[in-house]
């Protein structure tokens, strides 16, 4: 029983962290709600959270996967223009 309660406590903390990150993204205009009209032409980039409790500043970091193909076989990485090589 104690183990189950600890798991629920951890899930609640993780949920609160994710909500805070999503709110920050919305406040910074990095994301917004998609309307029904916009949903026909939207691209939803797969992402996941990486939680690192030992980090002092960014404990929860969002990692996006722009190489994941859509249903039409294209990824965001594959359709972006290549800026070429950067010379040092």
CORURGI-V326545 format. One record per helix or strand. SS is the DSSP state (H for helix, E for strand). FROM is the first residue (numbers start at 0). LEN is the number of residues. Records with the same first field share a line. If there is no record, write none. Layout:
SS=FROM-LEN + FROM-LEN
//
This chain:
H=1-26 + 37-4 + 75-4
E=45-6 + 59-6
//
